[in-house]
Structures are given as C-alpha cells and as structure tokens.
Amino acid sequence: MQVHFRGYPSEILSPCEGEDSVKWSYMNALKEATFIITGNSKSVMNMSQADQVALWESVMKGNLDGYKNISIRLKLGPFEEDGLVRTASMERQRQQSSDEPESPGIGKPCRVPVRLYVRGVQEDLEDIEDAMPARDWESVSYINRPFEIRKVEGRSYITMEHALQTLLPEFFSSDTQTAEELESAAGDSDIMNPSRSSQEAEPASASLREADITKKAKVKLVRVQGIELDMDIPFLWVANNLKNPEYYLHICVYVATRKQ
C-alpha cells in the first residue's frame, strides 16, 4: 500500500474535511431521495439524533442488519410494478391477509431517485475495459432524473431499456433533440429536488454537453454497482436490489459516439 500526502487528484475526487462532511452529504442525499419517493422528507427530518448516528454507523461499517433496523422506519420501499411503494408493515399486513382484497391506499405512488453518469466512448471500441480513463468530471455528464413508475398497457413489467428510454430519450429518439429541449427537460427534473445545495456543484442541466454527445450516439453499455446489465432486466428489481444506502439508483451509461 502506498500512502500519498501530496498531489491529491481534486479534479476526480472531491476533497472532504473529515467524516462529518461525508456523513452530512449522505444525510442530505437521503433527504432528497425521500422527497422524490414520497413527496416530502418528514421521515428523515423527524429522525432522532440517536437514529441518525446509528444509521450512519451502520452504513460506514457495512452493518446490513443495523441499517435495515433503522431504514425500515423511513417507509421507502420496496417499489412495485403497480406504481406503489410499500412499507415493510404494509407488506406484512398484505401477507397476513393474502386471501382478503387489498385495501385502497395501502401503497403510495412514487418515483425512483436516479442519478445518471453518461460518458462517451469510441464507437469501434470492442472491450469497454480498453476505454481511456476519464480525465476529470467535465468529461462525464452527471444528471438527476427521477423515474416515475407508471403502469404501461401491454407490458408485463418495466424493463431497464424502457426506463432508460424515459430517462435518456435523447439517446433513443430518432430525431436528435436540440440543446434547448435538453435544457428544458433537465430543468424540469431539477424542480423535483427539495434542496439545490448538492446540485450547484454539478452541471445542473448538462444540456450542452449532452447535445454534443447525443449527436449520432447510441447506448453501448449500462452498469450499476459495477455490474453490466442486460437491457431486458426488470428495472424495479434493479431499483430495489442495487440502489445505494441513500436510496438513489446510480446508473453509469457508456455511449458510443461517431467521429465527425
């Protein structure tokens, strides 16, 4: 192991002042995700100081049981195909009365918090591992676009491809969107966030770079948690099982761009 005391790669890794700054970054992201899912952040805002500390320590130490014991009280899942988010208590109630009709209002309509990292690579690249490392965050479009769960007629479940078509229509549309259209779409997604503090450092719309990337571009590879995903995989399975501890689903999208 090599320990470096100089030459911190601040263009790639955001410097932090200590554990507290990382903790509050996590808590702020959790509040944003809670707002996106339920329409408010009350469950997080009303957490006791002891619960906040216990939740953070469980994340920091990788204590899954401890994390579940606290996070279950936030009532943020799981997501289901009917467009509802069900709490654990609701799920137990449904299992105990499986023979009875489900009561109205047992779930809440919701959106899935999604953060997209879009990067362009050469069209003729055969192995994504051969792609040049990203020089800095300026070469990666960082986009917040919540995915609203909607029941689609004739579709048994929502696929990853369908979700990406909704989240990144510019890469699936037959007609290339203009920069103005992209900026408008990204601007609308920003409204869904209750706090702008964590958004100010990111390219809020990322529209101009998106306009350059999307011109004659197509999705080449999708990864979540380092796993290459098939486009036919159920999106809500991914959202329920591969989301981060702050309830955001982070999706890396590699886009093949043609040489002009």
Residue pairs with C-beta under 8 A, 6 or more apart in sequence:
8 15
11 135
11 136
11 137
12 134
12 136
12 137
16 22
16 25
19 60
23 56
25 198
26 56
26 59
26 245
26 246
27 44
27 52
27 56
28 195
28 197
28 198
29 198
29 246
29 248
30 44
30 246
30 247
31 41
31 44
31 45
31 194
31 195
32 41
32 113
32 193
32 194
32 195
32 198
32 248
33 76
33 113
33 246
33 247
33 248
34 40
34 41
34 43
34 44
34 74
34 76
34 247
35 41
35 192
35 193
35 194
36 110
36 111
36 112
36 113
36 146
36 192
36 193
37 76
37 77
37 85
37 110
37 111
37 112
37 113
37 247
38 75
38 76
38 85
38 108
38 110
41 194
43 73
43 74
43 75
43 76
44 74
47 55
47 73
47 74
51 70
51 73
54 66
54 69
54 70
55 67
55 70
55 71
57 63
57 66
58 64
58 66
58 67
58 69
58 70
59 67
59 245
67 245
71 245
72 87
72 88
75 87
75 88
75 89
76 85
76 87
76 247
77 85
77 86
77 87
77 240
77 247
78 85
78 86
78 91
78 236
78 240
79 85
79 110
79 112
79 149
79 236
79 239
79 240
80 86
80 107
80 236
81 149
81 151
81 157
81 158
81 236
82 107
82 151
83 109
83 110
83 149
83 150
83 151
84 106
84 107
84 108
84 109
84 110
84 149
85 107
85 108
85 109
85 110
86 94
86 106
86 107
90 106
90 107
93 106
94 102
94 106
109 149
110 149
111 146
111 147
111 148
111 149
111 192
112 146
112 147
112 148
112 149
112 235
112 236
112 239
112 249
113 144
113 146
113 247
113 248
113 249
114 144
114 145
114 146
114 147
114 167
114 248
114 249
114 250
114 251
115 142
115 143
115 144
115 248
115 249
115 250
115 251
116 141
116 142
116 143
116 144
116 145
116 167
116 168
116 251
116 253
117 140
117 141
117 142
117 143
117 250
117 251
117 252
117 253
118 140
118 141
118 143
118 168
118 206
118 210
118 213
118 253
118 255
119 134
119 139
119 140
119 141
119 252
119 253
119 254
119 255
120 139
120 213
120 217
120 254
120 255
120 256
120 257
121 128
121 131
121 220
121 254
121 255
121 256
121 257
122 131
122 256
122 257
122 259
123 220
123 256
123 257
123 258
123 259
125 131
125 220
125 256
128 220
128 221
128 254
131 254
134 140
141 203
141 206
141 209
141 210
141 213
142 202
142 203
142 206
143 186
143 189
143 206
143 210
144 189
144 190
144 192
144 193
144 199
144 202
145 167
145 168
145 186
145 189
146 189
146 192
147 163
147 166
147 167
147 235
147 239
149 158
149 236
152 158
152 162
155 162
157 234
157 235
157 236
158 234
158 235
158 236
159 231
159 232
159 233
159 234
159 235
160 222
160 229
160 230
160 231
160 232
160 233
160 234
160 235
160 238
161 231
161 232
162 235
163 235
164 171
164 172
164 219
164 222
164 231
164 251
164 253
165 172
167 251
168 219
168 253
169 177
169 185
170 176
170 177
170 182
170 210
170 214
171 214
171 217
171 218
171 219
171 253
171 255
172 219
176 214
176 215
176 216
177 185
177 211
177 214
178 211
179 207
179 208
179 210
179 211
180 207
182 205
182 207
182 210
182 211
182 214
183 205
183 207
183 208
186 204
186 205
186 206
186 207
186 210
187 204
187 205
190 196
190 199
190 204
190 205
193 199
203 209
213 255
213 257
214 255
215 257
216 257
216 258
217 255
217 256
217 257
217 258
218 255
218 256
219 253
219 254
219 255
219 256
220 254
220 255
220 256
221 228
221 253
221 254
222 228
222 229
222 231
222 251
222 252
222 253
222 254
223 229
223 251
223 252
223 254
224 238
224 242
224 249
224 250
224 251
224 252
225 242
225 250
227 242
229 238
238 249
239 249
242 249
243 249
244 250
